[in-house]
């Protein structure tokens, strides 16, 4: 009697062949760079519109396996209430995403820090 294969075989170099999707900010979102990490998943983020916001990272963010550290480039969602002060981190870029943003000249606000 033959045993069934329990795991799927691993495909090597699958991500290198496929073009990667670059997520850009929507209408109520801005790019930002993390200035300081605080307790309880809170961060100070310098946004592309020139404001420093206190942002929180939602609990569902940890399931996406994305890490946020100082000097990370993130997308901040601006709420309709207290939008000048607070925000929510919805996406964090990896090294490939950072290089693609630099190619598109979207990280010019980082030099102004």
N, C-alpha and C positions, 0 to 999 in steps of 0.2 A: 504494500500500500504506500503510495506516494504522499509525502507531506506537502501541504500548500505553502507557498512562499508567503511569509508574513509581512515583509516589508517591500516597498517598491524600490526598484533599483535607482541609484543616484545618477542623475544626469550631470556630467561635468561640463563646465564652460557654457552653460545655458544662458547665464545672465550676461556674459561678455558678448554674445552674438546678437542679442535682442537690444534694440534701442531703449534707453531708459526714459521714463516719463518725468518731465520736470514740472513740479507743481508751482504755480504762480499765485500770488495773492488775488483774491476776488475783490468785490466792491467794498465790503466792510472789513477788509483785512489789510495789514501793512507788513513789510519786512522789518526785522529788528535784529539786534545783536545783544546777547545776554551780557550784562555788566556784572551782576552779582547774584550769587545763589543765596537764598534765605531758607528758613526752616519751613517744613510742611508744604513742599512742592511750590514755593513761591519764588519769584525771580524779579530783579530789576532789569528791564529791557529798554535799551535806547532804540526808538523806532525811526523809520525813514522820514517821518513827518517832523522830526526834531524834538519830540516829547519823550520823557522818561516815564514809563508806566510800570506799575506793580502788577505782574502777570502771574497767574496760577496755571499749573499743569493739571489737566483733568485726569481722573483715575483710569479712563480708557486708553490713555496715552501709553501706559506701560505695556499694554498688550501688543502694541505696534512695534515693540523692541527698538525704540528710538531713545537715545540718551541726550540729555540737555546739560551742558556744562558751560562755564564761562567762555566767552568769545564764540559761542555757537550762533549760527545764523538760523533764525526761526521766523515763522509766520505767526503774527499776533492778530487775533480776532478782536475787534473793538465793539464792546457792547453799546447799546443805545443810551443807557444810563451810566453816568460817570465814565464816559469814553475817554476823557482827557487824563484820567488818573489810573484806571484799571484796564486789564485786558486778559485774554486767555490764549495760551500757546496751543496752536492746533497742528503745527508741523515743524520738524527740525530737519535741516539739510545735512547730508553727509558730505564727504570731500568731493565726490563727483558732482553733486548738486551745486556746491560752492563754486567750483571751477566753471560750470555752465552759466551761473549767475554773473560771474566776472566777465565771461565772454559777451554776455548781453548788456554789460555796463549797468547792472541793477544794484551793484554794491558800492556806488559812489558815496553814499552817506556814511560809510564806515570810515573813510578818510577824514571826515569832519569831526571825529570824536576827540 
